Amino acid sequence: MDEQALRYGEAKLMEPIYRMFKVIEQEDVLKAQTLMAVTMQYIVEHYSGKNLQPADVQQILRAVLLKEEDGRYYAMYAFNEIQVKAANWLTLLAVDRPITLELLSSMADQLAERLQGRDYIQLTAEEVVALLEEVVAPVDDVVLQRLKLNKARYLAELKTFLVH
């Protein structure tokens, strides 16, 4: 594997940690820095010489964030992570459809509204995908069918950080 591909893979692997930092930093810079340090220290101590996978990163973040303020930081992170994933999925699913960026943004906003007030510690991947299907259904049937075709993949992605 060439160096550029290796660096891309490393950067992709670290994206969730960076997103966690940015979400918490908006509220408390010191807490964000501390949680970043704890996360990185855990990785160094437990994964040195091992092949760290994206699911490992998500599980580490979940474990670190659940211990802080009764999971409040985990809820912030999970909410953001769901939004990022859903926006990426919708963009790919609608790439050749007559759906504007404004409509994609509106669907993402609707999903965010439906996720408000949820218990992210107990939230399931199935619930998230069902909410996304509800948002997509009135907009475009082709995108909805594509979402259903990719459902197993999206559930697997969500289950890397949503336990249930």
VMD Tcl script that builds the backbone (N, CA, C; Angstrom):
set m [mol new atoms 492]
animate dup $m
set s [atomselect $m all]
$s set {name element resname resid chain x y z} {
  {N N MET 1 A 0.850 -1.168 0.000}
  {CA C MET 1 A 0.000 0.000 0.000}
  {C C MET 1 A 0.898 1.235 0.000}
  {N N ASP 2 A 0.613 2.186 -0.881}
  {CA C ASP 2 A 1.473 3.368 -0.920}
  {C C ASP 2 A 1.169 4.296 0.260}
  {N N GLU 3 A 2.087 5.196 0.499}
  {CA C GLU 3 A 2.010 6.068 1.674}
  {C C GLU 3 A 0.757 6.949 1.666}
  {N N GLN 4 A 0.371 7.448 0.496}
  {CA C GLN 4 A -0.816 8.300 0.405}
  {C C GLN 4 A -2.080 7.530 0.800}
  {N N ALA 5 A -2.212 6.315 0.342}
  {CA C ALA 5 A -3.376 5.498 0.696}
  {C C ALA 5 A -3.381 5.168 2.186}
  {N N LEU 6 A -2.213 4.914 2.725}
  {CA C LEU 6 A -2.093 4.622 4.153}
  {C C LEU 6 A -2.518 5.832 4.988}
  {N N ARG 7 A -2.068 7.003 4.606}
  {CA C ARG 7 A -2.437 8.230 5.331}
  {C C ARG 7 A -3.931 8.519 5.205}
  {N N TYR 8 A -4.492 8.265 4.047}
  {CA C TYR 8 A -5.931 8.451 3.875}
  {C C TYR 8 A -6.694 7.518 4.812}
  {N N GLY 9 A -6.268 6.273 4.880}
  {CA C GLY 9 A -6.917 5.309 5.764}
  {C C GLY 9 A -6.818 5.711 7.218}
  {N N GLU 10 A -5.655 6.212 7.613}
  {CA C GLU 10 A -5.471 6.675 8.991}
  {C C GLU 10 A -6.359 7.869 9.290}
  {N N ALA 11 A -6.429 8.803 8.357}
  {CA C ALA 11 A -7.269 9.994 8.556}
  {C C ALA 11 A -8.739 9.603 8.648}
  {N N LYS 12 A -9.155 8.683 7.799}
  {CA C LYS 12 A -10.543 8.211 7.809}
  {C C LYS 12 A -10.864 7.526 9.137}
  {N N LEU 13 A -9.922 6.784 9.649}
  {CA C LEU 13 A -10.091 6.076 10.920}
  {C C LEU 13 A -10.252 7.056 12.076}
  {N N MET 14 A -9.575 8.184 12.001}
  {CA C MET 14 A -9.587 9.158 13.090}
  {C C MET 14 A -10.736 10.161 13.001}
  {N N GLU 15 A -11.487 10.185 11.899}
  {CA C GLU 15 A -12.582 11.146 11.733}
  {C C GLU 15 A -13.579 11.155 12.890}
  {N N PRO 16 A -14.046 9.995 13.371}
  {CA C PRO 16 A -15.009 10.038 14.485}
  {C C PRO 16 A -14.429 10.692 15.743}
  {N N ILE 17 A -13.135 10.503 15.989}
  {CA C ILE 17 A -12.508 11.114 17.157}
  {C C ILE 17 A -12.480 12.635 16.985}
  {N N TYR 18 A -12.159 13.075 15.803}
  {CA C TYR 18 A -12.155 14.506 15.523}
  {C C TYR 18 A -13.560 15.094 15.657}
  {N N ARG 19 A -14.564 14.392 15.135}
  {CA C ARG 19 A -15.947 14.883 15.255}
  {C C ARG 19 A -16.365 14.954 16.723}
  {N N MET 20 A -15.991 13.946 17.506}
  {CA C MET 20 A -16.289 13.960 18.941}
  {C C MET 20 A -15.684 15.203 19.574}
  {N N PHE 21 A -14.427 15.461 19.260}
  {CA C PHE 21 A -13.747 16.624 19.809}
  {C C PHE 21 A -14.486 17.910 19.441}
  {N N LYS 22 A -14.838 18.071 18.168}
  {CA C LYS 22 A -15.484 19.302 17.702}
  {C C LYS 22 A -16.863 19.496 18.349}
  {N N VAL 23 A -17.608 18.421 18.527}
  {CA C VAL 23 A -18.939 18.528 19.143}
  {C C VAL 23 A -18.820 18.977 20.595}
  {N N ILE 24 A -17.925 18.374 21.337}
  {CA C ILE 24 A -17.784 18.694 22.763}
  {C C ILE 24 A -17.076 20.034 22.945}
  {N N GLU 25 A -16.174 20.364 22.047}
  {CA C GLU 25 A -15.446 21.624 22.117}
  {C C GLU 25 A -16.397 22.825 22.088}
  {N N GLN 26 A -17.505 22.691 21.380}
  {CA C GLN 26 A -18.477 23.787 21.308}
  {C C GLN 26 A -19.029 24.139 22.685}
  {N N GLU 27 A -19.046 23.177 23.567}
  {CA C GLU 27 A -19.574 23.387 24.913}
  {C C GLU 27 A -18.478 23.607 25.955}
  {N N ASP 28 A -17.381 22.835 25.842}
  {CA C ASP 28 A -16.346 22.890 26.880}
  {C C ASP 28 A -15.014 22.449 26.260}
  {N N VAL 29 A -14.156 23.422 25.993}
  {CA C VAL 29 A -12.879 23.153 25.332}
  {C C VAL 29 A -12.007 22.222 26.175}
  {N N LEU 30 A -11.908 22.484 27.457}
  {CA C LEU 30 A -11.071 21.656 28.328}
  {C C LEU 30 A -11.578 20.215 28.382}
  {N N LYS 31 A -12.876 20.032 28.461}
  {CA C LYS 31 A -13.451 18.682 28.487}
  {C C LYS 31 A -13.172 17.979 27.160}
  {N N ALA 32 A -13.280 18.688 26.061}
  {CA C ALA 32 A -13.000 18.101 24.748}
  {C C ALA 32 A -11.544 17.650 24.664}
  {N N GLN 33 A -10.637 18.491 25.131}
  {CA C GLN 33 A -9.218 18.148 25.110}
  {C C GLN 33 A -8.932 16.950 26.008}
  {N N THR 34 A -9.563 16.928 27.169}
  {CA C THR 34 A -9.362 15.819 28.107}
  {C C THR 34 A -9.876 14.511 27.523}
  {N N LEU 35 A -11.067 14.534 26.951}
  {CA C LEU 35 A -11.639 13.313 26.372}
  {C C LEU 35 A -10.842 12.843 25.158}
  {N N MET 36 A -10.314 13.775 24.397}
  {CA C MET 36 A -9.449 13.414 23.268}
  {C C MET 36 A -8.209 12.714 23.803}
  {N N ALA 37 A -7.604 13.268 24.850}
  {CA C ALA 37 A -6.399 12.669 25.428}
  {C C ALA 37 A -6.680 11.280 25.988}
  {N N VAL 38 A -7.797 11.121 26.683}
  {CA C VAL 38 A -8.162 9.808 27.235}
  {C C VAL 38 A -8.348 8.796 26.102}
  {N N THR 39 A -9.032 9.213 25.059}
  {CA C THR 39 A -9.267 8.326 23.906}
  {C C THR 39 A -7.957 7.902 23.266}
  {N N MET 40 A -7.088 8.864 23.031}
  {CA C MET 40 A -5.809 8.550 22.382}
  {C C MET 40 A -4.939 7.686 23.290}
  {N N GLN 41 A -4.945 7.951 24.579}
  {CA C GLN 41 A -4.166 7.144 25.519}
  {C C GLN 41 A -4.667 5.698 25.526}
  {N N TYR 42 A -5.975 5.522 25.500}
  {CA C TYR 42 A -6.546 4.173 25.471}
  {C C TYR 42 A -6.103 3.433 24.205}
  {N N ILE 43 A -6.133 4.127 23.086}
  {CA C ILE 43 A -5.724 3.504 21.822}
  {C C ILE 43 A -4.250 3.102 21.889}
  {N N VAL 44 A -3.417 3.984 22.379}
  {CA C VAL 44 A -1.988 3.693 22.483}
  {C C VAL 44 A -1.743 2.488 23.392}
  {N N GLU 45 A -2.414 2.461 24.526}
  {CA C GLU 45 A -2.189 1.383 25.493}
  {C C GLU 45 A -2.755 0.039 25.052}
  {N N HIS 46 A -3.856 0.036 24.320}
  {CA C HIS 46 A -4.532 -1.220 24.003}
  {C C HIS 46 A -4.422 -1.665 22.540}
  {N N TYR 47 A -3.991 -0.782 21.657}
  {CA C TYR 47 A -3.966 -1.147 20.242}
  {C C TYR 47 A -2.602 -0.983 19.589}
  {N N SER 48 A -1.573 -0.697 20.347}
  {CA C SER 48 A -0.235 -0.580 19.759}
  {C C SER 48 A 0.139 -1.905 19.104}
  {N N GLY 49 A 0.533 -1.818 17.842}
  {CA C GLY 49 A 0.923 -3.003 17.103}
  {C C GLY 49 A -0.237 -3.817 16.563}
  {N N LYS 50 A -1.468 -3.368 16.817}
  {CA C LYS 50 A -2.653 -4.082 16.333}
  {C C LYS 50 A -3.315 -3.265 15.230}
  {N N ASN 51 A -4.161 -3.919 14.479}
  {CA C ASN 51 A -4.870 -3.272 13.393}
  {C C ASN 51 A -6.177 -2.685 13.927}
  {N N LEU 52 A -6.195 -1.394 14.178}
  {CA C LEU 52 A -7.365 -0.690 14.689}
  {C C LEU 52 A -8.395 -0.541 13.572}
  {N N GLN 53 A -9.632 -0.923 13.847}
  {CA C GLN 53 A -10.724 -0.859 12.874}
  {C C GLN 53 A -11.691 0.273 13.222}
  {N N PRO 54 A -12.468 0.767 12.256}
  {CA C PRO 54 A -13.450 1.816 12.548}
  {C C PRO 54 A -14.417 1.434 13.685}
  {N N ALA 55 A -14.828 0.194 13.742}
  {CA C ALA 55 A -15.729 -0.244 14.816}
  {C C ALA 55 A -15.034 -0.151 16.171}
  {N N ASP 56 A -13.729 -0.413 16.205}
  {CA C ASP 56 A -12.968 -0.278 17.451}
  {C C ASP 56 A -12.982 1.174 17.930}
  {N N VAL 57 A -12.764 2.097 17.002}
  {CA C VAL 57 A -12.757 3.518 17.351}
  {C C VAL 57 A -14.109 3.920 17.930}
  {N N GLN 58 A -15.177 3.464 17.284}
  {CA C GLN 58 A -16.518 3.820 17.763}
  {C C GLN 58 A -16.770 3.248 19.156}
  {N N GLN 59 A -16.350 2.023 19.393}
  {CA C GLN 59 A -16.561 1.400 20.703}
  {C C GLN 59 A -15.731 2.094 21.784}
  {N N ILE 60 A -14.536 2.514 21.442}
  {CA C ILE 60 A -13.699 3.255 22.385}
  {C C ILE 60 A -14.364 4.582 22.735}
  {N N LEU 61 A -14.838 5.284 21.722}
  {CA C LEU 61 A -15.513 6.557 21.978}
  {C C LEU 61 A -16.756 6.364 22.842}
  {N N ARG 62 A -17.512 5.333 22.549}
  {CA C ARG 62 A -18.713 5.060 23.349}
  {C C ARG 62 A -18.329 4.833 24.811}
  {N N ALA 63 A -17.324 4.010 25.042}
  {CA C ALA 63 A -16.908 3.698 26.415}
  {C C ALA 63 A -16.419 4.952 27.143}
  {N N VAL 64 A -15.638 5.774 26.471}
  {CA C VAL 64 A -15.110 6.994 27.091}
  {C C VAL 64 A -16.240 7.981 27.372}
  {N N LEU 65 A -17.107 8.182 26.408}
  {CA C LEU 65 A -18.139 9.217 26.543}
  {C C LEU 65 A -19.264 8.822 27.490}
  {N N LEU 66 A -19.561 7.546 27.589}
  {CA C LEU 66 A -20.627 7.122 28.500}
  {C C LEU 66 A -20.267 7.370 29.956}
  {N N LYS 67 A -18.993 7.439 30.245}
  {CA C LYS 67 A -18.544 7.640 31.633}
  {C C LYS 67 A -18.645 9.100 32.065}
  {N N GLU 68 A -18.847 9.992 31.135}
  {CA C GLU 68 A -18.868 11.422 31.440}
  {C C GLU 68 A -20.289 11.955 31.550}
  {N N GLU 69 A -20.579 12.579 32.678}
  {CA C GLU 69 A -21.854 13.252 32.913}
  {C C GLU 69 A -23.055 12.395 32.515}
  {N N ASP 70 A -23.070 11.179 33.009}
  {CA C ASP 70 A -24.176 10.248 32.773}
  {C C ASP 70 A -24.511 10.067 31.291}
  {N N GLY 71 A -23.496 10.122 30.464}
  {CA C GLY 71 A -23.696 9.863 29.041}
  {C C GLY 71 A -24.121 11.071 28.223}
  {N N ARG 72 A -24.146 12.254 28.821}
  {CA C ARG 72 A -24.580 13.451 28.078}
  {C C ARG 72 A -23.673 13.728 26.880}
  {N N TYR 73 A -22.360 13.568 27.068}
  {CA C TYR 73 A -21.447 13.795 25.949}
  {C C TYR 73 A -21.608 12.712 24.882}
  {N N TYR 74 A -21.922 11.507 25.310}
  {CA C TYR 74 A -22.195 10.450 24.332}
  {C C TYR 74 A -23.422 10.811 23.503}
  {N N ALA 75 A -24.457 11.328 24.152}
  {CA C ALA 75 A -25.670 11.721 23.432}
  {C C ALA 75 A -25.359 12.794 22.390}
  {N N MET 76 A -24.550 13.767 22.773}
  {CA C MET 76 A -24.158 14.821 21.833}
  {C C MET 76 A -23.410 14.226 20.643}
  {N N TYR 77 A -22.474 13.341 20.947}
  {CA C TYR 77 A -21.679 12.711 19.895}
  {C C TYR 77 A -22.558 11.839 18.991}
  {N N ALA 78 A -23.393 10.990 19.593}
  {CA C ALA 78 A -24.238 10.079 18.808}
  {C C ALA 78 A -25.178 10.856 17.892}
  {N N PHE 79 A -25.768 11.912 18.413}
  {CA C PHE 79 A -26.663 12.749 17.604}
  {C C PHE 79 A -25.922 13.276 16.380}
  {N N ASN 80 A -24.722 13.804 16.597}
  {CA C ASN 80 A -23.922 14.321 15.498}
  {C C ASN 80 A -23.521 13.210 14.532}
  {N N GLU 81 A -23.103 12.082 15.060}
  {CA C GLU 81 A -22.641 10.966 14.220}
  {C C GLU 81 A -23.784 10.456 13.325}
  {N N ILE 82 A -24.977 10.368 13.879}
  {CA C ILE 82 A -26.141 9.948 13.089}
  {C C ILE 82 A -26.402 10.944 11.970}
  {N N GLN 83 A -26.327 12.227 12.296}
  {CA C GLN 83 A -26.555 13.250 11.273}
  {C C GLN 83 A -25.528 13.166 10.146}
  {N N VAL 84 A -24.264 12.973 10.498}
  {CA C VAL 84 A -23.203 12.873 9.490}
  {C C VAL 84 A -23.451 11.670 8.581}
  {N N LYS 85 A -23.724 10.527 9.191}
  {CA C LYS 85 A -23.948 9.310 8.402}
  {C C LYS 85 A -25.173 9.459 7.502}
  {N N ALA 86 A -26.278 9.947 8.062}
  {CA C ALA 86 A -27.512 10.094 7.278}
  {C C ALA 86 A -27.318 11.065 6.118}
  {N N ALA 87 A -26.625 12.162 6.352}
  {CA C ALA 87 A -26.378 13.129 5.274}
  {C C ALA 87 A -25.550 12.490 4.158}
  {N N ASN 88 A -24.538 11.714 4.531}
  {CA C ASN 88 A -23.730 11.023 3.520}
  {C C ASN 88 A -24.563 10.023 2.744}
  {N N TRP 89 A -25.374 9.236 3.455}
  {CA C TRP 89 A -26.202 8.236 2.780}
  {C C TRP 89 A -27.183 8.901 1.825}
  {N N LEU 90 A -27.874 9.935 2.291}
  {CA C LEU 90 A -28.868 10.605 1.451}
  {C C LEU 90 A -28.229 11.208 0.213}
  {N N THR 91 A -27.067 11.790 0.375}
  {CA C THR 91 A -26.369 12.387 -0.765}
  {C C THR 91 A -26.040 11.325 -1.806}
  {N N LEU 92 A -25.541 10.191 -1.375}
  {CA C LEU 92 A -25.211 9.114 -2.310}
  {C C LEU 92 A -26.461 8.505 -2.943}
  {N N LEU 93 A -27.482 8.299 -2.146}
  {CA C LEU 93 A -28.701 7.664 -2.646}
  {C C LEU 93 A -29.451 8.543 -3.647}
  {N N ALA 94 A -29.287 9.848 -3.511}
  {CA C ALA 94 A -30.035 10.777 -4.359}
  {C C ALA 94 A -29.182 11.419 -5.449}
  {N N VAL 95 A -27.988 10.918 -5.656}
  {CA C VAL 95 A -27.042 11.570 -6.553}
  {C C VAL 95 A -27.595 11.764 -7.974}
  {N N ASP 96 A -28.369 10.837 -8.472}
  {CA C ASP 96 A -28.893 10.950 -9.840}
  {C C ASP 96 A -30.385 11.270 -9.871}
  {N N ARG 97 A -30.926 11.697 -8.755}
  {CA C ARG 97 A -32.348 12.029 -8.640}
  {C C ARG 97 A -32.538 13.546 -8.683}
  {N N PRO 98 A -33.719 13.992 -9.059}
  {CA C PRO 98 A -33.964 15.444 -9.101}
  {C C PRO 98 A -34.252 16.016 -7.702}
  {N N ILE 99 A -33.281 15.854 -6.825}
  {CA C ILE 99 A -33.416 16.322 -5.448}
  {C C ILE 99 A -32.342 17.384 -5.211}
  {N N THR 100 A -32.779 18.547 -4.799}
  {CA C THR 100 A -31.854 19.657 -4.580}
  {C C THR 100 A -31.129 19.506 -3.251}
  {N N LEU 101 A -30.045 20.244 -3.105}
  {CA C LEU 101 A -29.322 20.269 -1.837}
  {C C LEU 101 A -30.222 20.813 -0.728}
  {N N GLU 102 A -31.096 21.736 -1.084}
  {CA C GLU 102 A -32.037 22.285 -0.106}
  {C C GLU 102 A -32.970 21.195 0.414}
  {N N LEU 103 A -33.443 20.344 -0.474}
  {CA C LEU 103 A -34.329 19.250 -0.064}
  {C C LEU 103 A -33.564 18.215 0.761}
  {N N LEU 104 A -32.328 17.922 0.378}
  {CA C LEU 104 A -31.496 17.014 1.177}
  {C C LEU 104 A -31.289 17.579 2.585}
  {N N SER 105 A -31.019 18.866 2.643}
  {CA C SER 105 A -30.835 19.522 3.934}
  {C C SER 105 A -32.117 19.478 4.757}
  {N N SER 106 A -33.233 19.649 4.103}
  {CA C SER 106 A -34.523 19.587 4.785}
  {C C SER 106 A -34.774 18.195 5.360}
  {N N MET 107 A -34.426 17.158 4.605}
  {CA C MET 107 A -34.598 15.792 5.110}
  {C C MET 107 A -33.700 15.548 6.323}
  {N N ALA 108 A -32.472 16.051 6.262}
  {CA C ALA 108 A -31.556 15.909 7.393}
  {C C ALA 108 A -32.098 16.643 8.617}
  {N N ASP 109 A -32.677 17.821 8.393}
  {CA C ASP 109 A -33.272 18.586 9.494}
  {C C ASP 109 A -34.470 17.845 10.095}
  {N N GLN 110 A -35.273 17.238 9.251}
  {CA C GLN 110 A -36.421 16.473 9.744}
  {C C GLN 110 A -35.966 15.284 10.591}
  {N N LEU 111 A -34.918 14.617 10.141}
  {CA C LEU 111 A -34.383 13.504 10.932}
  {C C LEU 111 A -33.886 14.018 12.278}
  {N N ALA 112 A -33.182 15.139 12.271}
  {CA C ALA 112 A -32.679 15.725 13.516}
  {C C ALA 112 A -33.833 16.052 14.464}
  {N N GLU 113 A -34.910 16.585 13.930}
  {CA C GLU 113 A -36.080 16.896 14.760}
  {C C GLU 113 A -36.663 15.632 15.386}
  {N N ARG 114 A -36.727 14.569 14.621}
  {CA C ARG 114 A -37.291 13.308 15.121}
  {C C ARG 114 A -36.370 12.633 16.143}
  {N N LEU 115 A -35.097 12.968 16.096}
  {CA C LEU 115 A -34.136 12.399 17.040}
  {C C LEU 115 A -34.051 13.185 18.353}
  {N N GLN 116 A -34.573 14.414 18.343}
  {CA C GLN 116 A -34.517 15.249 19.542}
  {C C GLN 116 A -35.214 14.555 20.709}
  {N N GLY 117 A -34.569 14.616 21.862}
  {CA C GLY 117 A -35.160 14.071 23.077}
  {C C GLY 117 A -35.062 12.559 23.223}
  {N N ARG 118 A -34.415 11.902 22.299}
  {CA C ARG 118 A -34.258 10.444 22.377}
  {C C ARG 118 A -33.198 10.072 23.403}
  {N N ASP 119 A -33.306 8.875 23.930}
  {CA C ASP 119 A -32.301 8.329 24.836}
  {C C ASP 119 A -31.257 7.625 23.971}
  {N N TYR 120 A -30.138 8.288 23.733}
  {CA C TYR 120 A -29.131 7.755 22.816}
  {C C TYR 120 A -28.414 6.532 23.364}
  {N N ILE 121 A -28.476 6.342 24.659}
  {CA C ILE 121 A -27.862 5.154 25.245}
  {C C ILE 121 A -28.682 3.918 24.887}
  {N N GLN 122 A -29.993 4.085 24.761}
  {CA C GLN 122 A -30.880 2.976 24.426}
  {C C GLN 122 A -31.333 2.974 22.964}
  {N N LEU 123 A -31.030 4.024 22.223}
  {CA C LEU 123 A -31.457 4.142 20.828}
  {C C LEU 123 A -30.885 3.010 19.982}
  {N N THR 124 A -31.720 2.421 19.151}
  {CA C THR 124 A -31.257 1.325 18.308}
  {C C THR 124 A -31.008 1.795 16.877}
  {N N ALA 125 A -30.176 1.072 16.194}
  {CA C ALA 125 A -29.911 1.348 14.782}
  {C C ALA 125 A -31.192 1.208 13.969}
  {N N GLU 126 A -32.009 0.233 14.318}
  {CA C GLU 126 A -33.262 0.013 13.612}
  {C C GLU 126 A -34.193 1.218 13.733}
  {N N GLU 127 A -34.228 1.829 14.931}
  {CA C GLU 127 A -35.061 3.018 15.122}
  {C C GLU 127 A -34.584 4.169 14.238}
  {N N VAL 128 A -33.279 4.342 14.147}
  {CA C VAL 128 A -32.728 5.426 13.337}
  {C C VAL 128 A -33.070 5.226 11.865}
  {N N VAL 129 A -32.879 4.026 11.353}
  {CA C VAL 129 A -33.169 3.765 9.942}
  {C C VAL 129 A -34.676 3.906 9.678}
  {N N ALA 130 A -35.502 3.471 10.612}
  {CA C ALA 130 A -36.959 3.629 10.453}
  {C C ALA 130 A -37.339 5.110 10.383}
  {N N LEU 131 A -36.724 5.932 11.221}
  {CA C LEU 131 A -36.984 7.374 11.186}
  {C C LEU 131 A -36.535 7.973 9.854}
  {N N LEU 132 A -35.389 7.525 9.371}
  {CA C LEU 132 A -34.898 8.014 8.090}
  {C C LEU 132 A -35.833 7.600 6.956}
  {N N GLU 133 A -36.328 6.382 7.000}
  {CA C GLU 133 A -37.294 5.928 5.986}
  {C C GLU 133 A -38.554 6.793 6.014}
  {N N GLU 134 A -39.025 7.155 7.213}
  {CA C GLU 134 A -40.210 8.018 7.340}
  {C C GLU 134 A -39.970 9.385 6.711}
  {N N VAL 135 A -38.759 9.888 6.847}
  {CA C VAL 135 A -38.418 11.193 6.290}
  {C C VAL 135 A -38.310 11.129 4.767}
  {N N VAL 136 A -37.731 10.055 4.251}
  {CA C VAL 136 A -37.490 9.915 2.811}
  {C C VAL 136 A -38.768 9.550 2.049}
  {N N ALA 137 A -39.640 8.770 2.647}
  {CA C ALA 137 A -40.823 8.233 1.953}
  {C C ALA 137 A -41.646 9.280 1.200}
  {N N PRO 138 A -41.986 10.407 1.803}
  {CA C PRO 138 A -42.807 11.371 1.058}
  {C C PRO 138 A -42.037 12.156 -0.005}
  {N N VAL 139 A -40.717 12.041 -0.023}
  {CA C VAL 139 A -39.901 12.850 -0.934}
  {C C VAL 139 A -39.618 12.146 -2.253}
  {N N ASP 140 A -39.125 10.902 -2.189}
  {CA C ASP 140 A -38.708 10.220 -3.414}
  {C C ASP 140 A -38.738 8.709 -3.197}
  {N N ASP 141 A -39.557 8.024 -3.982}
  {CA C ASP 141 A -39.711 6.582 -3.843}
  {C C ASP 141 A -38.450 5.810 -4.253}
  {N N VAL 142 A -37.731 6.311 -5.242}
  {CA C VAL 142 A -36.511 5.636 -5.684}
  {C C VAL 142 A -35.452 5.697 -4.580}
  {N N VAL 143 A -35.291 6.854 -3.957}
  {CA C VAL 143 A -34.328 6.993 -2.868}
  {C C VAL 143 A -34.739 6.089 -1.707}
  {N N LEU 144 A -36.035 6.017 -1.442}
  {CA C LEU 144 A -36.529 5.137 -0.381}
  {C C LEU 144 A -36.190 3.679 -0.695}
  {N N GLN 145 A -36.382 3.253 -1.925}
  {CA C GLN 145 A -36.056 1.870 -2.295}
  {C C GLN 145 A -34.556 1.609 -2.178}
  {N N ARG 146 A -33.752 2.574 -2.556}
  {CA C ARG 146 A -32.303 2.431 -2.424}
  {C C ARG 146 A -31.903 2.352 -0.947}
  {N N LEU 147 A -32.562 3.137 -0.133}
  {CA C LEU 147 A -32.307 3.096 1.313}
  {C C LEU 147 A -32.616 1.707 1.852}
  {N N LYS 148 A -33.718 1.155 1.425}
  {CA C LYS 148 A -34.102 -0.188 1.886}
  {C C LYS 148 A -33.132 -1.254 1.378}
  {N N LEU 149 A -32.639 -1.093 0.151}
  {CA C LEU 149 A -31.670 -2.042 -0.394}
  {C C LEU 149 A -30.350 -2.024 0.381}
  {N N ASN 150 A -29.999 -0.869 0.906}
  {CA C ASN 150 A -28.741 -0.712 1.642}
  {C C ASN 150 A -28.929 -0.780 3.156}
  {N N LYS 151 A -30.110 -1.129 3.583}
  {CA C LYS 151 A -30.458 -1.104 5.003}
  {C C LYS 151 A -29.490 -1.910 5.872}
  {N N ALA 152 A -29.132 -3.096 5.452}
  {CA C ALA 152 A -28.233 -3.939 6.253}
  {C C ALA 152 A -26.885 -3.248 6.458}
  {N N ARG 153 A -26.388 -2.612 5.432}
  {CA C ARG 153 A -25.099 -1.911 5.532}
  {C C ARG 153 A -25.204 -0.729 6.489}
  {N N TYR 154 A -26.283 0.037 6.370}
  {CA C TYR 154 A -26.464 1.207 7.234}
  {C C TYR 154 A -26.676 0.793 8.688}
  {N N LEU 155 A -27.413 -0.284 8.891}
  {CA C LEU 155 A -27.592 -0.797 10.251}
  {C C LEU 155 A -26.247 -1.195 10.856}
  {N N ALA 156 A -25.426 -1.850 10.061}
  {CA C ALA 156 A -24.102 -2.264 10.550}
  {C C ALA 156 A -23.258 -1.042 10.924}
  {N N GLU 157 A -23.319 0.016 10.113}
  {CA C GLU 157 A -22.568 1.232 10.428}
  {C C GLU 157 A -23.050 1.847 11.732}
  {N N LEU 158 A -24.360 1.922 11.909}
  {CA C LEU 158 A -24.920 2.509 13.125}
  {C C LEU 158 A -24.608 1.663 14.357}
  {N N LYS 159 A -24.586 0.368 14.171}
  {CA C LYS 159 A -24.346 -0.529 15.305}
  {C C LYS 159 A -22.899 -0.465 15.804}
  {N N THR 160 A -22.022 0.213 15.073}
  {CA C THR 160 A -20.665 0.369 15.584}
  {C C THR 160 A -20.620 1.313 16.778}
  {N N PHE 161 A -21.651 2.174 16.914}
  {CA C PHE 161 A -21.668 3.068 18.075}
  {C C PHE 161 A -22.992 3.059 18.826}
  {N N LEU 162 A -24.057 2.546 18.228}
  {CA C LEU 162 A -25.314 2.349 18.936}
  {C C LEU 162 A -25.355 0.864 19.327}
  {N N VAL 163 A -25.370 0.587 20.593}
  {CA C VAL 163 A -25.231 -0.794 21.060}
  {C C VAL 163 A -26.384 -1.676 20.610}
  {N N HIS 164 A -27.554 -1.216 20.693}
  {CA C HIS 164 A -28.730 -2.054 20.401}
  {C C HIS 164 A -29.027 -2.117 18.925}
}
mol reanalyze $m
mol bondsrecalc $m
mol representation Tube
mol addrep $m
